[in-house]
């Protein structure tokens, strides 16, 4: 905000008028000439700085969009196939991953076994380009899973968002 010490019609009224940058940009050339020279100079500099800032922001947005498009194109080229030599995955719920035996001790009946879990992405965190942590929610509990290397570079992994429905295969 910049104040002008005279009224718009050039008469000194002894009052100060606040002229915002938006008002200054909307003013005609004639109205601008009625402002005091110091204020005109200051508002002109503000207008130029604002234009430079907007141009730089537009350039940064364009650069980020180009990088994102290149990343997606690269991700579309990565193909992952299910390894047929691995044993069949058992479909389980998160609540079934930890059990309790007769003595009340926690048991983990699925450790080392190949599992398939369906759920929604509750939280998603990237750690570099080749490591992705997914907190999966299936209505019965939460499970943290890790995707690494080529699994992180696929189109599905790059475009993954919160609340996405997913199926994960892996070893517990």
C-alpha positions in Angstrom: 0.0 0.0 0.0 1.2 3.5 -0.9 -0.3 6.7 0.4 -0.6 9.8 -1.7 -0.4 13.2 0.0 -2.7 15.0 -2.4 -6.2 14.2 -3.8 -6.6 12.7 -7.3 -7.6 16.1 -8.8 -4.3 17.7 -7.7 -5.7 19.8 -4.8 -4.0 19.5 -1.5 -6.8 18.5 0.9 -4.5 17.7 3.8 -5.6 14.1 3.8 -3.9 11.0 2.8 -5.3 8.6 0.2 -4.2 5.0 0.1 -3.5 3.7 -3.4 -3.0 0.0 -3.7 -1.0 -1.7 -6.5 -4.3 -3.1 -7.9 -5.8 0.4 -8.0 -2.6 1.8 -9.6 -2.7 -0.8 -12.3 -6.3 0.0 -13.0 -5.6 3.8 -13.3 -5.4 5.5 -16.6 -2.3 7.4 -17.6 -4.0 10.7 -16.8 -4.9 9.6 -13.3 -1.4 8.4 -12.7 0.1 11.8 -13.7 -2.0 13.4 -10.9 -0.2 11.4 -8.2 2.9 13.0 -6.6 6.1 12.1 -8.4 7.7 10.1 -5.6 4.5 8.0 -5.2 4.3 7.5 -9.0 7.9 6.3 -9.1 7.4 4.0 -6.1 4.2 2.5 -7.6 5.8 2.1 -11.0 8.7 0.2 -9.4 6.2 -2.0 -7.5 4.3 -2.7 -10.7 7.5 -3.7 -12.6 8.6 -5.9 -9.7 5.2 -7.6 -9.6 5.3 -8.2 -13.4 8.8 -9.8 -13.0 7.6 -11.9 -10.1 4.6 -13.2 -12.1 6.7 -13.9 -15.1 9.2 -15.9 -13.0 6.3 -17.8 -11.3 4.8 -18.7 -14.8 8.3 -19.8 -16.0 8.7 -22.1 -12.9 5.2 -23.6 -13.4 5.9 -24.3 -17.0 9.3 -25.9 -16.0 7.6 -28.1 -13.3 4.9 -29.2 -15.7 7.4 -30.2 -18.3 9.4 -32.1 -15.7 6.2 -33.9 -14.5 5.3 -34.8 -18.1 8.7 -36.2 -18.8 8.6 -38.2 -15.6 5.2 -39.6 -16.5 6.4 -40.5 -20.0 9.4 -42.3 -18.6 7.2 -44.1 -16.1 4.9 -45.4 -18.8 7.9 -47.2 -20.4 8.5 -49.2 -17.2 6.7 -52.6 -17.2 6.5 -54.9 -14.3 5.3 -58.5 -14.7 4.3 -61.1 -12.1 7.0 -63.7 -11.5 5.4 -67.1 -12.3 8.1 -69.0 -10.4 6.9 -67.5 -7.0 4.3 -69.4 -5.0 0.6 -68.4 -5.1 -0.1 -65.4 -2.8 -2.6 -65.9 0.0 -5.2 -63.2 0.3 -5.4 -61.9 3.9 -6.8 -59.0 5.9 -4.5 -56.8 8.0 -6.1 -58.0 11.3 -5.1 -61.6 10.4 -1.4 -60.7 10.2 -0.9 -60.9 14.0 -2.6 -63.5 16.1 -2.6 -64.4 19.8 -2.0 -67.9 21.0 -3.5 -69.6 24.1 -1.0 -68.0 26.5 -1.7 -64.5 25.2 1.6 -64.1 23.3 1.6 -62.5 19.9 2.1 -64.8 17.0 2.9 -64.0 13.4 1.6 -66.9 11.3 2.3 -65.3 7.9 6.0 -64.3 8.4 8.0 -65.4 5.4 4.9 -66.2 3.3 3.7 -64.6 0.1 0.6 -62.5 0.7 -1.9 -60.4 -1.2 -3.6 -57.5 0.6 -6.3 -55.2 -0.8 -6.9 -51.7 0.7 -6.8 -48.0 0.4 -3.7 -45.8 0.5 -3.9 -44.0 3.9 -0.5 -42.3 3.7 2.1 -42.1 1.0 5.8 -41.0 1.5 8.6 -40.9 -1.1 12.2 -41.2 0.1 14.2 -40.4 -3.0 13.3 -41.6 -6.4 13.5 -45.3 -5.8 11.8 -45.8 -2.4 8.1 -45.4 -1.6 6.4 -46.1 1.7 2.7 -46.8 1.6 0.5 -47.1 4.7 -2.3 -49.3 3.6 -5.8 -49.3 5.3 -8.2 -52.1 4.7 -11.0 -51.5 7.3 -9.4 -53.9 9.8 -6.2 -52.2 10.4 -3.1 -50.5 8.9 0.0 -52.0 7.3 3.1 -50.2 6.2 4.6 -51.5 2.9 7.7 -50.5 1.0 8.1 -50.3 -2.8 11.6 -50.1 -4.1 13.6 -49.9 -7.3 11.6 -50.5 -10.5 8.3 -50.8 -8.6 8.6 -47.1 -7.7 9.2 -46.1 -11.3 6.0 -47.5 -12.8 3.2 -45.2 -14.0 0.9 -46.6 -11.3 3.3 -45.8 -8.5 4.1 -42.3 -9.8 0.4 -41.4 -10.1 -0.6 -43.0 -6.8 -2.5 -40.7 -4.4 -4.2 -40.9 -1.0 -7.4 -43.0 -0.9 -6.4 -44.9 -4.1 -7.6 -48.5 -4.0 -4.6 -50.9 -4.4 -3.7 -54.6 -4.2 -0.2 -55.4 -2.9 1.6 -58.7 -3.3 4.7 -59.4 -1.3 6.4 -61.3 1.5 5.7 -60.4 5.1 
